[in-house]
Amino acid sequence: MTPVVEFQDVSKWYGNVIGVNRLTLRVGPGVTGLLGPNGAGKSTFLQLATGQLRPSQGSVRVLGERMWNHAALNRRIGLCPEQDAFYEWMTGWDFVSTCARLTGLSRSAARAAAERTIEAVAMTPHQGRAIRGYSKGMRQRIKMAQALVHDPEVLFLDEPLTGTDPVARRELMDIITHLANQGKSVIVSSHVLYEVQALTPNIVLLNRGRLVAEGNVRQIRDLIDTHPHHIKLECDDFRGLAARMVTWDDVEGVRVLPNERALMVETRSPDAFYGRLPALSLEDGLAIKSVYSDDDNLEAVFQYLVDL
């Protein structure tokens, strides 16, 4: 399968500042979260992938073709940039329909596409207002509409949820999920971990311009063998449960939480540990009410890898 985006030994520097450093990466179809702290190289990555920047070294391909100086390929991709760049006096309708015309659509096709995408991002009631009066969430939606108006195969979204209120954030996330269900490939840049985790388990993690990790977040988590996994279990007979678990070879520690009627178990073999829990829970008095681990989430993976 041809990767959606392929970086081969790519570097980009600005004088003495390195934006991306010897990056080799293949991003497949579906939704991929592009993660990293501020200054990690996410925006440089997206600018290279959308042809706004020329790599100082290496090659960048999108949909199997070199991206730089390839105007025809721009019709197959969409970009929702982090920074606003509007003519503030334009209405949302004018902005989206003009962007549609710039992609090569005829006047009638541009009108139909603008109507369709503005409705898709729930901006139809506000399409006749000047952009200068839009809230942050409305601006993000109308930028999303222009990225979609020419029906691209691949979408690049640079911090699309930044500055939005909780309702707008949830609605934008639903739009991204819907696009993925329609077969679009979406690369979402963010430094807010729980937002990306709600969208996809597939991540690319950058730090200081370098690739730190890529793939499914759980697979990446399982590779961190030296990092103990902490699992919280609630059980009425929590002391009896603790007595059983301290005999397991892969359990390195058990801490009793009497106020919560729970245990905190430390293990370096989480899959094997989880596999034994159903049978154990069927034993008399040891019914486990809940199992939870902070270490399964993206923030734990992110923090551990960035601190390496």
PyMOL commands that set and color helices and strands:
alter all, ss='L'
color gray80, all
select helices_A, chain A and resi 42-49+71-76+92-102+107-120+124-126+131-133+136-148+166-181+193-199+217-222+238-245+258-260+270-281+294-296+298-306
alter helices_A, ss='H'
color red, helices_A
select strands_A, chain A and resi 5-14+17-27+31-35+57-62+65-66+77-80+154-158+185-190+202-207+210-216+229-235+251-257+262-267+288-292
alter strands_A, ss='S'
color yellow, strands_A
deselect
rebuild
show_as cartoon
